[in-house]
Structures are given as C-alpha cells and as structure tokens.
C-alpha cells in the first residue's frame, strides 16, 4: 500500500510535466464504470462531479493504452467483461485495498470469497503493473526533462559565447579602423614632411638649369647661361611644373606671398595695391628676418622669371628683332610698300617663318595657365608673358603696316575719287583683316582646334580647290598663308571670308582685345582719309553714293567674324558721311527753300507752262547723258533719240515746278535711303512746312501778276504734286515741339523774394529754388502735323479756286445775287419791299445783265478749261474741280430766279413777258454751262 501510495503521490507530483495529466488509478477502471457502477462503492469517481464527453473519454482511453501497457489489452478487457457478466458489482482498486466487512464475509459463501479475492488479486496485479509502467514513464520523463534543461543551458551558453564573440569582433573592427586612420594620418604627415623637402630640392636643383645661382645664402642672385633649352619641350614643361608647384607651396602654405607679394611683372594688375605699383617677388631684396619658406618662395619666383625669360627671348624678342630687320630691309616707314606686293613682301613671309616656333612656345605658357587656373599665384606670370607677347606682336605689325595702308588710301583717293576710293579701300581693308587674322592665329592660335577644324573643312573645299589644296599642309604656316593668298587673288573676297570663318569657328583667339585694337588702328586709316575728303564735299549725290557704298561694304564685313574690325571702321565712316549729308541737306534746304527769293522767271506762270525756255541755271540730272546720246547715229541713235524725247518731255514737266518744291523733292528723294528714318522724317517735316509757305507766297505774287485763276491753279497744282511725291516715302510728318514758357517767371520771383522763410538748402520738394523753377518756368508742348497742314492747305486752295471760278463764270450775276442777299440781310422791313425799290432790280437792267453773262459764258468756260488743262494734266482732277463749280452755278441761278420771282409785275419795269425772258436766259445759261462743261470735262 505504501508503494502504491508513493506511486500515486509521485504521479500527483509530476502531473504537471506528465502528458497523462489527470489519468490517476481511479481512471483506469473507466471502461468498467461504463457498464455498471455500484452505489456501494466507497471512493467516488471524477465523473460523478465532472462528467466527461465522448471525445474526452476516447482521448483518455488512448492515453491509458499508451501508458498502461499490456494491462489493458483486448483479451484482458474481454475477460473482465465476461467475469463482470456474472457479477454485477465491479471490483475497483479502492474496494480491493479495503478489507471486507465481517458481516459480508459471514453472509457470503466460500465461492464468492474466492472469486472476490481472485478479482482483488487481479486488480492489484494490474494496478502494480500499471504502477511499474507509470514509474518507468516518470523516470523516462524526468531524464528527458533533465536532458532538455541541459540542452537549454547549452543553448544559453552558446548564445552568451556568440554575444561575447560579436562584442570582441566589434572591438577588433574598431581597433582595425583606428589603426587604419592612424596609418593614413601618419602617411599624410609623412607626405607633408616630405613635401617641403621635395620643393626645397627642386629649387636648389633647377637653379643652374635656368641659369640662376644664389650666392651668399641667397642674398645675391646671379644670372648666367641656362643649360635648359626651350625647344626641348617635354623637359622644359616638366621644369616649369616643378617651379609652379614650389611657388604654390611656398606662397600659400609657407606664407611667402604675404611677405614678398605675388610673382610676375611689377606692372601687372595683381601687384597693384591702392593705386601704387609694387615690385614682383623675384625683384624683392633679401630679408634676413624672413622664414625659410618665404626665402625659397622668392627664389622660386626668380626661377620662374628666368624660365619665362627664355620664352620671352624666343617669342617677344624674336618678333621685335624680325620687325627691325624688315624695317631696315624695306626702309620702312619712310618708303611704303605697294599694295599689290604687300602679301608677298617680307612683312608677311618673315613673320610666317617664325610663327611655328613662336606658336609652340606660346602654347606652353597657355597650357600652364589652363592647368593652374586663373586664381593661382604662378598663373599671373604666364598671363603677363602672354600679354607681353600680344602687345609686342601687335605693336610690330602696326608699325610695319600703318604707313603702307595710309599711303594706299591716299593713292586710291587721288586715282578714283572719293566714291571709287571708298569701295576699293573697304575691299582692301576686309582683305587685310582676313590675312592678318590668319597670321595672328599662326602665332597665338590653338593648333589642336585648328587641326580639327581644318580636317573638317578640307572635305568641303577640297573638291573646289582641285589639286591646289594639297599644296597647303595642316601644320605648315606657309602653306596656310599661301592658301589665303590664292583665295585673295580672285576678284571677290567672299570665298576668303567664308573659308576664314570656317577655319576660325572653333578657335576664338583672334578675339583678343589687343589684336582687335591693332586691327581697329589699321582700319582707322580709312576713316582718316575719307573724313578729310568729306569735309570738302558739298554735292549730295556724292555723299549719298559714299553712304550707299559703305553700307554694302559693311554688310560684307559683318558676314565674317574675322573682319569685324573693318566693319566697325566702316560704321564710323558711315556716321560721319551721314552727318555731313544731313548738314549739306539742311544747308541746301535753307538756301533753296527757306531763304528762296523768286525771280520774275520763277514766277512766270503760265509762261513756264506754255513752253518758254527755262533759265540756264536750272540743271537736271541726266541732261549730259541725253546730250551725249544725241550725237550717235544709226539705230542706236534713233533709240536714244526716242528716249531723249521722253526725257525731254519729263524734263519740261520737271522744270515747270516751282524751284523750292523741286528742291525739296529732289533732296528728300536723295537722302531717303541713306539716313536714319527718324532723321529723314524730321528733315521732311521742316522741308514740307517751308515749301508750303513758299508756295503760298508765290501764289500771292502770281495773283498780282497774272490773275486769280492762275494763282489758284498754281497753288492747287503744286500742292497736289507735293502730296503725290511725298506718298512713296510713307512718313507721318508729325512731331511734338517743346518750348520753355517764362511768362510766370516774374510772379514766381516776386513770391520768392517776398518769402522770408524760404529754405534754400532743404533736401525736399519744398526747397525755395526748386519751387521758383517749378512755378516760374513751364514747358509748353505743341503737336505739329505737316501732312495734315498740307491737306488743309490743299483743301483751302481747291475751295478758293471753286469759289473764284464760279464768280468768274457767273460774271455780273454773281454781283446781282450778292446785292440781293445784302439787301435782304440788312433791311429792317420785308425782303420783298426792299427788292422792289432797289435800282439793280429794274427789269431792263436785270435782263441786260443776264444777257451779257450768257454772251460771255462760252469764252469764260473756254478760258477756264484751257487754264485747267495747262496746269492740271490729269483729266479726272479737272472733273473733280469742275463738278463743284457747276453745282454752285446751278444754286446761284436758282437763288437769282427766287429773288426775281419775289418782285411783282408792274413794278420796277417788271412784267410777265420780261420775267419770262429773264428766266429763259437764266435757264439757257445753266444749260449751256452744263453742256459745255460736260463736253470738255466729261459727264457730270
């Protein structure tokens, strides 16, 4: 029992970790309880309090089968079922362990006890077997639990070791990075320590190579012959790189630039501080207090100057020497070179000979500038060197060419005159700019860019040049010069300009300010020569031709970027020529229009229209050509004669114009396309105003000399011609004139003096002086519209002609109507009474007046028609002017008839027969006017 209890106790103690939780010894009899459960059982089952479901019972049976072993086999179950069939009360573990009651034992017989004991023993045996099995399972479970705990402990230990490994790995990685950083720092420090030594060694080693020795500890700098040669480009460039690195190091890091200044020439802009020039670092004296880095900076600058001196000797000195040799050989500038021999002279051939080597040396300095950058210390010396070379080259070329160019300009002016010289000189300058640009690029151009562009262009121009292109090789300066010469030998310079523009498309070195200034100085010879000629020119035709030619040449020069200097020079000459042209045009207008004093021959109208010989002083363009053409014979002579007849007819018409108007139109037509539009409109505005005034004054003189109709038709004719000739110019003829009005100045001064609290020095709008000017002086603006004034003047002239012609055709009838209107307007009593008593309303007088007008109408109409045809050649213009005349005559006759009808019969000699005769005459007069006018001037 004790073992069984201990087994149960062990089972209960381990029921938490055992998979058979709740499966106690009481539960082993569960299958038996399903059949029958006796109420006399002392130990109650769990199902009494918590009945199990079918699924739970099936699960417990499976657990029992797994844990109980052979105790619950199918055979044992069957035997129990068979035995239980005989006995209703099952034997449980509790009942088997309890002793039976005495009464029960006494009442029961021997067979029952034997069976019960047998069941009890079987039950105990089964229980013991189950207990053994459970003990074995518990032992196995305990060992598994201990093994699981050992595994968990091992996993925790492995995890802790892994964490320690990660921590140690991180520490090792950080240590490795720290060591690597320390290695880099040490490496940099080693390099920094080695840098000065490298630059110190370079300065000491390069000195003898460039011919510089430092004696007495650097106090004395001795220049000698350099061992290094500039033609050894690779070595020379390497030496320059070492010198530049030393200057950059000692200047920036060593502080040498603060002590001795920047390297380069003393005249460079980088060495000017506060407007004072400072010497270069290489020219500074030795300073004992300076540090070693500063002293070596001064030495490095001296080495750089010595190296650049080698370049200066090879480029600038060579250019100056070549220029001097050319001047001595050609006796320049005393003896100029002929223009046709200029390109083949020593001026170009010798310079082409030295261009290749000079270009190589200059490109060394240019590449150093590009490598160092614009803000570096060492780059300033190279920039000064390039500037010196450009200035030397431009000065030499200007000295060699100035005398020749000026001499050629003077020769062209003497041979061809101002107009011919203008065209030839412009072409010469464009040609000169092209070849000078090519030569400049041979010295200062980038060979790599020119080589790439030449290869690209050679495919385009190779076919046109045939075999001649092979003569000029890519790297040969003489070959390029000869190609330009061959292009320039043609009559047109368009090919040269086009090829030059293609070759220079990538290399923009020719845009240097020094070179463009030199070209401008050479081209100024054109301005100098033409300006001296323009001062003495008074002929507008010559000035207009000069401006037209210069504009064409400027367009040609602007087509290429190589000839912009020539274009600028030509533009300056154009401005001077336009100024001279404007001055001469204003002077001519002032003389021939404003101050014009007409002669009797000028006012001989209608004599000038009738074909009388004009004055000999009137000269018209083309007259000389017409005279020459009349001398030829044959068919050509006949054709020219016909042309001359047309010209002569046009000449007569032109000569019939009034001289001021002829001068205005002639001058405006000449300057229209050669001056600026705003300038032309201003000139035309004043010219039209002056011309209109002259026409009005001339009309008054003709009225006194020839009559009213000639005066009116003269004014109408010339105003129509003036308006018609001005229409092609397409100008507005408007302006705003501003004038200062001082009418209020006296009052403003009085107020200024009367104001005792005036503020003279106040910086505001209340300043007394500002107030005085604002109140005392005002600006008066007035709009001037000459075209509108011309139209008003023409309208007024036409109205005057219509009015005067109507009065002339009506004759006495016009005076009769005016008298009737005057009496009707001035009489206080009725109009009929006043007319009855008027003497001019006598019937006989009125009849004679109408009859006289009817008799004279034919001659008057003929005279008017003849004069209109004489003055106005256009038939439509005549019709336009005559229609209002006929309408006014008709209205005047209607008014006369109305006045006549107002006078009754038997008064003032009026009767019905006389009235009918007068009205018939008036009707006949009107009919004759209409018929005659329609026959001569077309239908109304």
C-alpha positions, 0 to 999 in steps of 0.5 A: 500500500505504501508503494502504491501510495508513493506511486500515486503521490509521485504521479500527483507530483509530476502531473504537471510535466506528465502528458497523462495529466489527470489519468490517476488509478481511479481512471483506469477502471473507466471502461468498467464504470461504463457498464455498471457502477455500484452505489456501494462503492466507497471512493467516488469517481471524477465523473460523478462531479465532472462528467466527461464527453465522448471525445474526452473519454476516447482521448483518455482511453488512448492515453491509458493504452499508451501508458498502461501497457499490456494491462489493458489489452483486448483479451484482458478487457474481454475477460473482465467483461465476461467475469463482470457478466456474472457479477454485477458489482465491479471490483475497483482498486479502492474496494480491493485495498479495503478489507471486507466487512465481517458481516459480508464475509459471514453472509457470503459463501466460500465461492464468492470469497474466492472469486472476490479475492481472485478479482482483488488479486487481479486488480492489484496485479494490474494496478502494480503493473500499471504502477511499474509502467507509470514509474518507468514513464516518470523516470523516462520523463524526468531524464528527458526533462533533465536532458532538455534543461541541459540542452537549454543551458547549452543553448544559453551558453552558446548564445552568451559565447556568440554575444561575447564573440560579436562584442570582441569582433566589434572591438577588433573592427574598431581597433582595425579602423583606428589603426587604419586612420592612424596609418593614413594620418601618419602617411599624410604627415609623412607626405607633408614632411616630405613635401617641403623637402621635395620643393626645397630640392627642386629649387636648389636643383633647377637653379643652374638649369635656368641659369640662376645661382644664389650666392651668399645664402641667397642674398645675391642672385646671379644670372648666367647661361641656362643649360635648359633649352626651350625647344626641348619641350617635354623637359622644359614643361616638366621644369616649369611644373616643378617651379609652379608647384614650389611657388604654390607651396611656398606662397600659400602654405609657407606664407611667402606671398604675404611677405614678398607679394605675388610673382610676375611683372611689377606692372601687372594688375595683381601687384597693384595695391591702392593705386601704387605699383609694387615690385614682383617677388623675384625683384624683392631684396633679401630679408634676413628676418624672413622664414625659410619658406618665404626665402625659397618662395622668392627664389622660386619666383626668380626661377620662374622669371628666368624660365619665362625669360627664355620664352620671352627671348624666343617669342617677344624678342624674336618678333621685335628683332624680325620687325627691325630687320624688315624695317631696315630691309624695306626702309620702312616707314619712310618708303611704303610698300605697294599694295599689290606686293604687300602679301608677298613682301617680307612683312608677311613671309618673315613673320610666317617663318617664325610663327611655328616656333613662336606658336609652340612656345606660346602654347606652353605658357597657355597650357600652364595657365589652363592647368593652374587656373586663373586664381593661382599665384604662378598663373599671373606670370604666364598671363603677363608673358602672354600679354607681353607677347600680344602687345609686342606682336601687335605693336610690330605689325602696326608699325610695319603696316600703318604707313603702307595702308595710309599711303594706299588710301591716299593713292586710291583717293587721288586715282578714283575719287572719293566714291571709287576710293571708298569701295576699293579701300573697304575691299582692301581693308576686309582683305587685310583683316582676313590675312592678318587674322590668319597670321595672328592665329599662326602665332597665338592660335590653338593648333589642336582646334585648328587641326580639327577644324581644318580636317573638317573643312578640307572635305568641303573645299577640297573638291573646289580647290582641285589639286591646289589644296594639297599644296597647303599642309595642316601644320605648315604656316606657309602653306596656310598663308599661301592658301589665303593668298590664292583665295585673295587673288580672285576678284571677290573676297567672299570665298576668303571670308567664308573659308576664314570663318570656317577655319576660325569657328572653333578657335576664338583667339583672334578675339583678343582685345589687343589684336582687335585694337591693332586691327581697329588702328589699321582700319582707322586709316580709312576713316582718316582719309575719307573724313578729310575728303568729306569735309570738302564735299558739298554735292549730295549725290556724292555723299549719298553714293559714299553712304550707299557704298559703305553700307554694302561694304559693311554688310560684307564685313559683318558676314565674317567674324574675322573682319569685324574690325573693318566693319566697325571702321566702316560704321564710323565712316558711315556716321560721319558721311551721314552727318555731313549729308544731313548738314549739306541737306539742311544747308541746301534746304535753307538756301533753296527753300527757306531763304528762296527769293523768286525771280520774275522767271520763277514766277512766270506762270503760265509762261513756264507752262506754255513752253518758254525756255527755262533759265540756264541755271536750272540743271537736271540730272541726266541732261549730259547723258541725253546730250551725249546720246544725241550725237550717235547715229544709226539705230542706236541713235534713233533709240536714244533719240526716242528716249531723249524725247521722253526725257525731254518731255519729263524734263519740261514737266520737271522744270515747270515746278516751282524751284523750292518744291523741286528742291525739296523733292529732289533732296528728300528723294536723295537722302531717303535711303541713306539716313536714319528714318527718324532723321529723314522724317524730321528733315521732311517735316521742316522741308514740307512746312517751308515749301508750303509757305513758299508756295503760298507766297508765290501764289500771292505774287502770281495773283498780282501778276497774272490773275486769280485763276492762275494763282489758284491753279498754281497753288492747287497744282503744286500742292497736289504734286507735293502730296503725290511725291511725298506718298512713296516715302510713307512718313507721318510728318508729325512731331511734338515741339517743346518750348520753355514758357517764362511768362510766370517767371516774374510772379514766381520771383516776386513770391520768392523774394517776398518769402522770408522763410524760404529754405534754400538748402532743404533736401525736399520738394519744398526747397525755395529754388526748386519751387521758383523753377517749378512755378516760374518756368513751364514747358509748353508742348505743341503737336505739329502735323505737316501732312495734315497742314498740307491737306488743309492747305490743299483743301483751302486752295481747291475751295478758293479756286471753286469759289473764284471760278464760279464768280468768274463764270457767273460774271455780273450775276454773281454781283446781282445775287450778292446785292440781293442777299445784302439787301435782304440781310440788312433791311429792317422791313420785308425782303420783298419791299426792299427788292422792289425799290432797289435800282439793280432790280429794274427789269431792263437792267436785270435782263441786260445783265443776264444777257451779257453773262450768257454772251460771255459764258462760252469764252469764260468756260473756254478760258477756264478749261484751257487754264485747267488743262495747262496746269492740271494734266490729269483729266479726272482732277479737272472733273473733280474741280469742275463738278463743284463749280457747276453745282454752285452755278446751278444754286446761284441761278436758282437763288437769282430766279427766287429773288426775281420771282419775289418782285411783282409785275408792274413794278420796277419795269417788271412784267410777265413777258420780261420775267419770262425772258429773264428766266429763259436766259437764266435757264439757257445759261445753266444749260449751256454751262452744263453742256459745255462743261460736260463736253470738255470735262466729261459727264457730270 
